[in-house]
């Protein structure tokens, strides 16, 4: 996660209008940051796969999902979580304008 995205993410999570009275289920770690645990690309991919299930369990617990699509970016893992949330009828909100399904396929 670049500095700009990291700042927008942390700012959104601290915003009292977004967190007042809510329980926030967030990411467990940022695999785009520099850290020795995921410096090896194959290990980073393995961690990413292991995190998929817990993220989907968080969606099961959630009343809704807020996608932090900073600069419109949504990665493959997040798309997978959006599709999971849709399949389970969870309301989805986006930090920035929501992408269209057509944009997903391009």
C-alpha positions in Angstrom: 0.0 0.0 0.0 1.6 3.3 -1.0 1.7 6.2 1.5 -1.3 8.0 0.0 -3.5 4.9 0.2 -2.2 4.1 3.7 -3.1 7.6 4.9 -6.6 7.5 3.3 -7.2 4.0 4.8 -6.1 5.0 8.3 -8.0 8.3 8.1 -11.2 6.5 7.1 -10.9 4.0 9.9 -10.5 6.8 12.5 -13.3 9.0 11.2 -15.9 9.2 14.0 -18.8 9.4 11.4 -17.8 5.9 10.1 -17.0 4.2 13.4 -19.5 5.7 15.9 -21.2 2.8 17.6 -19.9 0.2 15.1 -17.6 -2.7 15.4 -15.0 -2.5 12.7 -13.6 -5.8 11.2 -10.6 -4.8 9.3 -7.7 -6.3 7.5 -5.3 -8.4 9.6 -2.1 -7.3 7.9 -1.0 -5.2 4.9 0.9 -7.5 2.5 1.9 -4.5 0.4 4.0 -3.1 3.3 7.6 -4.1 3.9 7.8 -6.9 6.4 10.1 -9.8 6.7 7.2 -12.3 7.1 6.0 -11.7 3.5 9.2 -10.5 1.8 9.3 -13.8 -0.2 6.8 -13.6 -3.0 5.7 -17.2 -2.7 5.2 -16.9 1.0 3.2 -13.7 0.5 0.9 -15.5 -1.9 0.5 -18.4 0.6 -0.4 -15.9 3.4 -2.9 -14.2 1.0 -4.6 -17.5 0.4 -4.7 -18.3 4.1 -6.3 -14.9 4.9 -9.2 -15.4 2.4 -11.3 -17.6 4.7 -11.0 -15.4 7.8 -11.9 -12.3 5.7 -15.1 -14.1 4.5 -16.0 -15.1 8.0 -15.7 -11.4 8.9 -18.2 -10.7 6.1 -20.5 -13.3 7.6 -20.4 -11.5 10.9 -20.8 -8.0 9.4 -24.0 -6.1 8.8 -22.4 -4.6 5.7 -19.1 -4.0 3.9 -17.2 -0.7 3.3 -14.7 -1.1 0.4 -11.8 1.3 0.7 -11.2 1.7 -3.1 -8.7 4.5 -2.9 -8.1 6.1 -6.3 -10.7 3.6 -7.6 -8.4 0.6 -7.1 -9.8 -2.8 -6.1 -7.5 -5.8 -6.0 -8.4 -9.4 -6.9 -8.8 -10.4 -3.2 -11.2 -7.5 -2.5 -13.2 -8.3 -5.7 -13.6 -11.9 -4.3 -14.8 -10.5 -1.0 -17.3 -8.1 -2.8 -18.7 -11.1 -4.8 -19.0 -13.1 -1.5 -20.8 -10.2 0.2 -23.2 -9.8 -2.7 -23.9 -13.5 -2.7 -24.8 -13.2 1.0 -26.9 -10.1 0.5 -24.6 -7.8 2.5 -25.0 -4.1 1.8 -21.8 -2.8 0.2 -20.6 0.8 0.3 -17.5 2.3 -1.3 -15.2 5.0 -0.2 -15.1 6.3 -3.8 -17.8 5.9 -6.5 -18.6 2.2 -7.0 -17.2 0.5 -10.0 -19.5 -1.1 -12.6 -19.5 -4.8 -13.2 -18.2 -3.9 -16.7 -15.1 -2.3 -15.1 -14.5 -5.5 -13.2 -14.3 -7.6 -16.4 -11.9 -5.2 -18.3 
